[in-house]
Amino acid sequence: MADDRTDLLEQLWDEVGTMPFPRGWYQHEPGGHSLVILHTTLSGGAAAVLDGPLDERHRDHLRSHLAVLTRLLPAFAHDPYAARYFGAVHRMARLAEEIDRERTGG
């Protein structure tokens, strides 16, 4: 089961990595959050989970940035590509957090 979920995480990471960042969203900071930094942090967290359990600091970063993206998802509703892109980032980060939680029991 864990291998299947890790395989899925790798597929999501590859998918997100091939998608261009949505045009017009580089300078947007909804709620004061840089979307570029949010994307970078969540992608880095997912990549790190592919290598093994996160340390506490990285786990906290992944969880806090995932919570921010969860709150921001409705902001992309009017832009179908941005909604698809950030939805994929969200699915990837949520799965990474779940896999890490299962590995560490927390």
C-alpha positions as CSV (number, residue, x, y, z in Angstrom):
1,M,0.0,0.0,0.0
2,A,2.7,2.5,0.9
3,D,4.6,1.7,-2.3
4,D,1.4,2.4,-4.3
5,R,1.0,5.7,-2.6
6,T,4.6,6.6,-3.0
7,D,4.3,5.7,-6.7
8,L,1.3,8.0,-7.0
9,L,3.2,10.8,-5.2
10,E,6.0,10.5,-7.7
11,Q,3.5,10.7,-10.5
12,L,1.9,13.8,-9.1
13,W,5.3,15.3,-8.5
14,D,6.2,14.6,-12.1
15,E,2.9,16.1,-13.3
16,V,3.3,19.3,-11.3
17,G,6.9,19.6,-12.5
18,T,5.8,19.5,-16.1
19,M,3.1,22.1,-15.8
20,P,4.0,25.7,-16.3
21,F,3.3,28.1,-13.5
22,P,0.0,29.8,-14.3
23,R,0.4,33.1,-16.2
24,G,-0.5,36.2,-14.4
25,W,-0.2,34.6,-10.9
26,Y,3.5,35.2,-10.3
27,Q,2.9,38.6,-8.6
28,H,-0.3,37.6,-6.9
29,E,-0.1,37.2,-3.1
30,P,-3.6,36.3,-2.0
31,G,-3.8,36.7,1.8
32,G,-0.2,37.9,1.8
33,H,1.2,34.6,0.6
34,S,3.6,34.3,-2.3
35,L,2.3,31.6,-4.6
36,V,5.7,30.9,-6.0
37,I,7.1,30.3,-2.5
38,L,4.0,28.3,-1.6
39,H,4.5,26.1,-4.7
40,T,8.3,25.7,-4.1
41,T,7.8,24.8,-0.4
42,L,5.1,22.2,-1.2
43,S,7.0,20.7,-4.1
44,G,10.2,20.5,-2.0
45,G,8.3,18.8,0.8
46,A,6.8,16.2,-1.6
47,A,10.2,15.5,-3.1
48,A,11.7,15.1,0.4
49,V,8.9,12.6,1.4
50,L,9.9,10.5,-1.6
51,D,13.3,10.2,0.0
52,G,12.0,9.3,3.5
53,P,10.4,10.7,6.6
54,L,10.6,14.5,7.1
55,D,12.3,16.0,10.1
56,E,10.0,18.1,12.4
57,R,10.9,21.4,10.9
58,H,10.2,20.3,7.3
59,R,7.0,18.5,8.4
60,D,5.8,21.7,10.0
61,H,6.6,23.7,6.8
62,L,4.7,21.1,4.7
63,R,1.7,21.1,7.0
64,S,1.5,24.9,7.4
65,H,1.9,25.6,3.7
66,L,-0.6,22.9,2.8
67,A,-3.1,24.6,5.1
68,V,-2.5,27.9,3.4
69,L,-3.1,26.4,0.0
70,T,-6.2,24.7,1.1
71,R,-7.6,28.1,2.2
72,L,-6.6,29.7,-1.1
73,L,-8.0,27.2,-3.5
74,P,-11.3,29.1,-4.0
75,A,-9.3,32.1,-5.2
76,F,-8.4,30.2,-8.4
77,A,-12.0,29.3,-9.4
78,H,-12.2,32.0,-12.1
79,D,-9.1,30.7,-13.8
80,P,-9.5,27.1,-15.0
81,Y,-5.8,26.5,-15.6
82,A,-4.7,28.0,-12.3
83,A,-7.4,25.9,-10.5
84,R,-6.1,22.8,-12.2
85,Y,-2.5,23.7,-11.5
86,F,-2.9,24.6,-7.8
87,G,-5.3,21.6,-7.4
88,A,-2.6,19.3,-8.6
89,V,-0.1,21.0,-6.2
90,H,-2.6,20.5,-3.4
91,R,-3.2,16.8,-4.1
92,M,0.5,16.2,-4.3
93,A,1.2,18.0,-1.0
94,R,-1.7,16.4,0.8
95,L,-0.6,12.9,-0.3
96,A,3.0,13.7,0.8
97,E,1.7,14.8,4.2
98,E,-0.4,11.7,4.6
99,I,2.5,9.4,3.6
100,D,4.8,11.2,6.1
101,R,2.2,11.0,8.9
102,E,1.8,7.2,8.3
103,R,5.6,6.7,8.4
104,T,6.1,8.7,11.6
105,G,2.8,7.8,13.4
106,G,2.0,11.5,13.8
